[in-house]
Amino acid sequence: METLHTYAVNTASAAWTRAFWPSVVLAVAIALDQFTRGPSITGMILANLLG
């Protein structure tokens, strides 16, 4: 039973980590757009990921 509980906790932690860090990176990229004069950093990241 302890093994099942540990597996469930580790899986939930891994899922949270996979969702959290990309959100932080995207938020930082959007914030950096406010300070750049050239092409949009967020636009370049999204074009690279989706294109």
N, C-alpha and C positions, 0 to 999 in steps of 0.2 A: 504494500500500500504506500509506503514511503517513497518507493521508486516512482510510482505513478504520480504522486504529488510533486516530486522534484522535476519530473519530465514536464508536467503541465506548467509549472512555474517558469522553467527555462524556456519553454516554447512561447509563453506569453511575453517574457522579457525580450526574446529575440524579435518577436513580431513588433513590439513597441519600439525597439531600437531601429528596425527597418523602416518604420513609419516616421520616427522622430527626426533622424539626421537629415534626410532629404528635405524635410520641411524647413529645418534650420538653414541649410545651404541655400534654398530658394529665397528665404526671407532676407538673408544677407545679400544675395545677388540683387534683389529688388531694392534694398536700401542703398546699395552702391550705385544704382542707376541715377539716384538723385545727385550724385557727386561727379558724374562723368560728363564730358562735353562731346565725346565721340558717339559711336554707335552704342545702342542699348545693350548692356551686358546681359540682361535677362532675355532679350530677344535673341542674342547669339546663343545662349545656353539652350533655350527652347528650340531654336532652329536645329541645333546640333543633336538634341535628344529626339526630336520628332521627325527630322528630315533625313 
